[in-house]
Amino acid sequence: MNTKIIDCTLRDGGHATGWNFSLECVKDSYQAAAKAGVDFFEIGYRFQNPDRNWGEFAKCNDDLLMNLIDVRPECKISVMAEAGKSTAEDFRICDRDLTIISLVRVSSYSHNLDKAFELCEKLHKKGYEVYLNLMAISEYKNEDFEKIRDWENASILGAIYFADSFGTFEPDDIEKYYNILKSYGFENIGLHSHNNLQLAFANTLRAIKLNFYSVDVSIYGMGRDAGNLPAEILTGYLNKKGLNYNPVPYIDVIKKYYLDLFNQNPWGYHVKSLIGGLKNVHPTYITELFKQNLPIERTWEIADEVKKNAPISFDEKALSKIIKNF
């Protein structure tokens, strides 16, 4: 298979745990990914000013990582930096004596594209492989795509990713955005899927069929809200097809760590994630609506108003105003 696989368990799964993971869990999860045949292990975020209650893997201190992980050449280490919340100054020069990070994925909503471009350029100058990750691509407008198309330094990217951030896509949507980015000259395209409608596996299989450069998975599907494509499902499926992937190391760490993590901080399919996926809105809006104990019919209708009138990323004041005026 030509498509690479990125394990984003700790980065996306950190939304469930506040990026608090035991060091043993992190070490064993990395080894499981390497043994399973995965190409990159995304070990967390590099936020500039993480919340004081968040764990080590919201910051991913280089010294901590270097002392923690014995990097295997077949499975490189990556982190995510978010435009507007991370800076290039938060990163050392990409030198094996200074950091074990090889790849930085720069994520961005449409309103932060200029900051994302600048961050990508600065990180590339520091020697990192850089991917641009377009969050909530369903909300990108024509002018946003034109800005991406016209970015004069786009050739520095190792890949351009798009995220089905609210878990609303079907396989044909994957092909639609793939074709848009292909038409702009991007050759290496990646997919980050969410499982609100239980379509992460189908969407990823379409991506592989289209020869995507890279796709994301997470252990036991761990991630924000409905979570992602389970790593053990994709590697197990590929193993069944006779390819060189092995789900057993993943199943082992699930039994050892992730069943308990799930019981402590549940993630995965829920009627909340279903509504978020069907309405294509940020999951926190739906989570907060459910806390209001409103009749489900009213929650359903308010979700439509959120889609029309609230910002893409969660805004508590906007939601309160919509509920009050509804």
matplotlib code that plots the C-alpha trace (Angstrom):
import matplotlib.pyplot as plt

x = [0.0, 1.4, -0.7, 1.1, -0.6, -0.3, -1.3, -2.8, -4.0, -2.2, -2.9, -6.6, -7.2, -5.8, -9.1, -10.6, -8.0, -6.6, -3.5, -2.8, -1.3, 1.1, 4.6, 4.3, 1.2, 3.0, 6.0, 4.1, 1.7, 4.6, 6.1, 2.7, 2.4, 5.9, 5.3, 1.9, 3.5, 2.4, 4.7, 4.2, 3.3, 1.8, 2.7, 0.7, 0.4, 2.9, 0.7, 2.5, 0.4, -1.5, -4.1, -2.4, -4.6, -3.4, -0.8, 2.7, 1.4, -0.2, 3.3, 5.5, 8.7, 11.7, 13.8, 10.9, 10.4, 14.0, 14.3, 11.0, 11.0, 13.6, 12.7, 12.6, 13.5, 10.3, 8.0, 8.8, 7.6, 5.3, 3.5, 0.7, 1.0, -2.2, -2.1, -2.8, -1.9, 1.6, 4.7, 7.9, 9.8, 8.3, 10.4, 14.2, 16.2, 15.3, 18.5, 18.5, 20.7, 18.0, 14.6, 13.1, 10.4, 10.6, 7.2, 5.0, 1.5, 0.2, -3.6, -5.8, -9.3, -10.0, -9.7, -6.1, -4.7, -2.2, -0.8, -0.7, 1.3, 3.8, 4.2, 4.7, 7.4, 9.2, 9.1, 10.4, 13.3, 14.1, 14.4, 11.1, 9.0, 5.7, 2.1, -0.7, -3.9, -7.1, -9.5, -13.3, -12.7, -16.5, -16.6, -14.0, -15.3, -14.2, -11.9, -10.2, -9.5, -8.2, -5.9, -4.5, -4.2, -2.3, 0.1, 3.5, 5.4, 3.1, 5.9, 7.5, 4.7, 5.3, 1.5, -1.7, -4.3, -8.0, -10.1, -13.7, -13.7, -17.4, -17.7, -20.3, -18.6, -19.5, -17.0, -18.1, -17.2, -13.7, -13.3, -14.8, -12.2, -9.4, -10.2, -10.3, -6.8, -5.5, -6.7, -4.5, -1.4, -1.1, 0.1, 0.4, -3.0, -4.0, -7.3, -8.2, -11.6, -14.1, -16.6, -19.9, -21.8, -19.7, -18.2, -14.6, -13.6, -15.5, -14.1, -10.6, -11.0, -12.1, -9.0, -6.7, -8.4, -7.8, -4.1, -4.1, -0.6, -1.6, -4.5, -5.0, -5.9, -6.1, -5.9, -9.4, -10.7, -9.7, -10.3, -12.5, -16.3, -17.0, -13.4, -11.5, -10.9, -9.6, -6.0, -6.6, -9.4, -7.4, -4.2, -6.3, -8.1, -4.8, -3.3, -6.3, -5.6, -2.1, -0.3, 2.5, 0.5, -0.2, -3.1, -2.0, 0.4, -2.5, -4.9, -2.4, -2.1, -5.9, -6.2, -3.4, -4.3, -7.2, -10.1, -9.4, -8.9, -12.3, -14.1, -12.6, -13.0, -15.5, -15.3, -17.0, -20.4, -23.3, -26.5, -24.7, -22.1, -24.8, -26.6, -23.2, -22.4, -25.8, -25.9, -22.1, -21.4, -18.6, -19.2, -18.9, -22.1, -24.1, -22.5, -23.4, -26.9, -27.4, -26.4, -29.5, -31.8, -34.0, -36.5, -34.6, -36.8, -35.7, -32.1, -32.4, -33.8, -31.3, -28.5, -29.8, -29.6, -26.1, -25.1, -26.5, -25.4, -22.6, -18.8, -17.3, -15.3, -17.2, -18.3, -20.2, -21.6, -23.0, -24.6, -26.2, -27.6, -29.1, -30.7, -32.1, -33.6, -34.9]
y = [0.0, 3.4, 5.4, 6.2, 6.0, 8.5, 7.4, 10.5, 8.8, 11.1, 14.3, 13.8, 11.5, 14.2, 16.0, 13.2, 13.2, 16.7, 15.3, 13.4, 10.0, 7.9, 7.7, 3.9, 4.2, 6.7, 4.5, 1.3, 3.0, 4.2, 0.7, -0.7, 1.7, 0.9, -2.9, -2.5, -0.9, 2.7, 5.4, 8.3, 8.6, 12.0, 12.4, 15.5, 19.2, 22.0, 24.6, 27.8, 28.4, 25.2, 25.2, 24.6, 21.5, 19.9, 17.2, 17.0, 16.1, 19.4, 20.9, 18.0, 19.3, 18.2, 17.0, 14.9, 13.3, 12.6, 10.8, 9.0, 7.5, 5.3, 6.2, 3.4, 4.4, 2.9, 5.0, 8.7, 11.2, 14.1, 16.8, 19.2, 23.0, 25.1, 28.4, 31.1, 28.9, 27.8, 29.7, 28.6, 29.9, 27.0, 24.6, 23.9, 23.5, 20.0, 18.2, 14.7, 16.0, 18.5, 16.9, 13.6, 15.4, 14.9, 16.1, 19.1, 19.2, 22.8, 22.9, 25.8, 27.0, 29.1, 32.4, 31.6, 30.6, 33.4, 32.5, 28.9, 29.7, 31.7, 29.0, 26.4, 28.5, 29.1, 25.5, 24.4, 26.7, 25.1, 21.7, 20.0, 18.2, 20.2, 19.2, 21.8, 20.4, 22.2, 21.9, 21.8, 21.9, 21.7, 25.4, 26.7, 29.1, 29.8, 32.6, 30.3, 27.7, 30.5, 31.6, 28.1, 27.8, 31.1, 30.5, 30.9, 28.8, 25.8, 23.6, 23.4, 21.1, 17.4, 17.0, 18.9, 17.3, 18.0, 17.1, 16.0, 17.8, 17.3, 13.8, 14.7, 13.3, 10.4, 8.8, 11.0, 14.0, 12.6, 12.4, 15.9, 17.6, 15.4, 16.6, 20.2, 20.0, 18.0, 20.6, 23.1, 21.0, 19.3, 15.7, 14.6, 14.7, 13.4, 12.7, 13.0, 11.5, 11.5, 8.8, 10.7, 8.8, 5.6, 6.4, 6.9, 3.4, 3.8, 7.3, 6.1, 3.1, 5.6, 7.7, 4.7, 3.7, 7.2, 6.8, 9.4, 10.1, 9.6, 8.8, 9.1, 6.5, 6.3, 3.5, 2.2, 5.2, 7.6, 11.2, 14.2, 13.4, 10.5, 9.8, 8.6, 5.5, 2.8, 1.9, -1.7, -1.9, -0.4, -2.4, -5.5, -5.0, -4.4, -7.5, -9.5, -8.3, -9.7, -6.5, -6.0, -4.6, -6.2, -5.2, -7.4, -4.8, -2.4, -4.9, -5.5, -1.9, -1.5, -4.2, -2.8, 0.9, 2.0, 0.1, 1.8, 5.2, 4.7, 3.9, 7.1, 9.4, 7.9, 8.8, 7.4, 7.2, 8.8, 10.5, 13.8, 13.0, 11.8, 15.2, 17.0, 14.9, 15.4, 19.1, 19.6, 21.7, 21.7, 18.9, 21.2, 23.0, 19.8, 18.7, 22.0, 21.8, 18.4, 19.9, 22.2, 19.1, 20.5, 18.4, 16.6, 18.3, 21.7, 20.6, 19.5, 22.8, 24.9, 23.0, 24.4, 27.9, 27.2, 26.2, 29.4, 31.9, 30.7, 30.7, 27.4, 26.8, 26.7, 30.1, 29.9, 33.5, 32.8, 29.6, 31.3, 34.0, 31.5, 29.5, 32.7, 34.0, 30.7]
z = [0.0, -1.0, 1.6, 4.8, 8.2, 11.1, 14.6, 16.2, 19.4, 21.9, 20.0, 19.3, 22.2, 24.5, 24.1, 26.2, 28.9, 28.9, 27.4, 30.6, 29.8, 31.8, 30.5, 30.3, 28.2, 25.8, 25.5, 24.9, 22.5, 20.4, 20.3, 19.3, 16.4, 15.2, 15.4, 13.7, 10.6, 11.1, 9.6, 12.1, 15.7, 16.6, 20.2, 21.0, 20.5, 20.8, 22.2, 23.3, 26.4, 27.3, 30.1, 33.5, 34.0, 30.7, 30.7, 29.2, 25.8, 25.2, 25.2, 24.2, 25.7, 23.7, 26.6, 27.9, 24.5, 24.0, 27.4, 26.9, 23.3, 21.7, 18.1, 15.6, 12.0, 10.6, 12.8, 13.1, 15.7, 14.8, 16.7, 15.8, 16.0, 15.6, 13.8, 16.3, 19.3, 18.4, 17.2, 15.4, 18.4, 20.4, 18.3, 18.3, 15.1, 13.7, 14.8, 16.2, 19.1, 20.0, 19.2, 18.1, 16.2, 12.4, 11.3, 12.3, 11.2, 11.2, 11.7, 10.8, 10.4, 7.4, 9.2, 10.3, 6.9, 6.7, 10.1, 9.1, 6.0, 7.9, 10.6, 7.9, 6.3, 9.5, 10.6, 7.2, 7.6, 10.9, 9.0, 9.8, 7.4, 7.4, 6.6, 6.4, 8.0, 6.9, 9.8, 9.1, 5.4, 4.8, 6.1, 3.6, 1.1, -2.5, -1.4, 1.2, -1.5, -3.8, -1.0, -0.7, -4.4, -4.7, -1.8, -3.5, -1.0, -1.0, -2.5, 1.0, 2.2, 2.5, 2.3, 2.6, 4.9, 5.2, 8.2, 8.4, 11.8, 12.6, 11.1, 8.5, 5.3, 3.1, 0.7, -2.2, -0.1, 0.4, -3.4, -3.9, -1.7, -3.0, -6.5, -5.5, -3.9, -6.8, -9.3, -7.4, -8.1, -4.7, -5.1, -1.5, 0.1, 3.5, 5.4, 9.1, 9.6, 12.5, 13.2, 14.1, 11.4, 11.7, 8.3, 9.2, 7.9, 4.7, 4.1, 4.7, 2.4, -0.3, 0.4, 0.1, -3.2, -4.4, -3.5, -0.8, 0.5, 4.2, 6.5, 10.3, 12.8, 16.6, 19.1, 20.0, 18.0, 20.8, 19.9, 20.5, 20.7, 18.3, 17.9, 14.8, 12.7, 15.1, 14.3, 15.1, 12.5, 9.6, 10.4, 10.9, 7.6, 5.8, 7.4, 6.3, 2.7, 3.0, 3.6, 6.1, 9.0, 12.4, 14.7, 17.6, 19.2, 19.2, 20.7, 23.4, 24.5, 24.3, 26.8, 28.9, 28.9, 26.7, 28.1, 31.5, 29.7, 27.9, 31.2, 32.8, 29.9, 27.4, 23.7, 20.6, 19.0, 20.9, 19.9, 20.6, 18.0, 15.6, 15.8, 15.4, 12.3, 10.7, 11.4, 10.7, 13.8, 16.3, 18.9, 21.9, 20.8, 21.0, 24.3, 25.8, 24.4, 26.0, 29.4, 29.1, 29.4, 26.6, 24.7, 21.9, 19.3, 20.5, 20.6, 17.0, 16.0, 17.9, 16.2, 12.9, 14.4, 15.6, 12.1, 10.6, 13.2, 15.5, 14.8, 13.5, 16.6, 19.9, 21.3, 24.6, 24.3, 20.8, 22.0, 25.0, 22.8, 20.4, 23.2, 24.8, 21.6, 20.3]

ax = plt.figure().add_subplot(projection="3d")
ax.plot(x, y, z, "-o")
ax.set_aspect("equal")
plt.show()
